Amino acid sequence: MYFDGDTNPTDLRFFNWMVVVAQVFGLLSVVLVAVWMGHYQGGFAWQSDPTHQFNLHPLFMIIGMVFLYADGILAYRVFRNEKKLYIKIVHAVVHVAALVFVGVGMKAVFDFHNLTNKPNLYSLHSWVGLFVVVAFGLQWLLGFLAYLTPVVGMAVKRFYMPYHRFWGAALLALSGATVLMGITENAIFKIKPSWGGPEGILVNFLGVFVIAFVVLVIYLVTKPEYKRPPAPEEDHIPLNE
């Protein structure tokens, strides 16, 4: 079942509302991490103040690896009536923006560790996070080569599509899990004595909103009924996302 002229309008309205709710959760996640780092943890800096440079890491990683990454995936569900090439370009460009935020966020945390003589990559959060970032970059590169360039043939496109879809959803789930590990790790280091206060409550709500956003987006992008209906000129290409 697709959202075409024969589909119950209630299904489409429910889908649209779920997209709106997901966006609210995603934006609240960004706002809360910005408030946490900007208000409770002293704000932001770059290299002149390593501790406050670190504060860019959680902010930019949630913007890049959670919010923008998820919205790039949602493009195929939201822009239902646009030409598929345009949606592919939006999908790729949003994920490039995500990679830019991720790159700055990664540099912020490595600079913090190096400038304060702390070891790099010692926690489970950092191990899983590094895997997710590298896999995301590889996922983007392979998707670009497969679906936005003439490098590979149709047989390879068909073969790769299920893996591209699977890893898109899997990496979003892993991104959410990595963020939750990072939130907990940072909170233990910085607010443990006053965990029950306003800062601790804010951190808990941040985690809840990240979970809600990731779960809703994965639901929307994996439910078969919400697939984008192929345009007539695309019927001969069995790759409709």
Secondary structure, DSSP 8 states (H G I E B T S, - for coil): --SSTTS-HHHHHHHHHHHHHHHHHHHHHHHHHHHIIIIIS----SSSSHHHHHTHHHHHHIIIIIIIHHHHHHHHHH-TTS-HHHHHHHHHHHHHHHHHHHHHHHHHHHHHHHHTT--SS-SHHHHHHHHHHHHHHHHHHHHHHHHSSSSS-HHHHHHHHHHHHHHHHHHHHHHHHHHHHHHHHHHHHHHGGGTTSHHHHHHHHHHHHHHHHHHHHHHHHH-GGGS----GGGTT-----
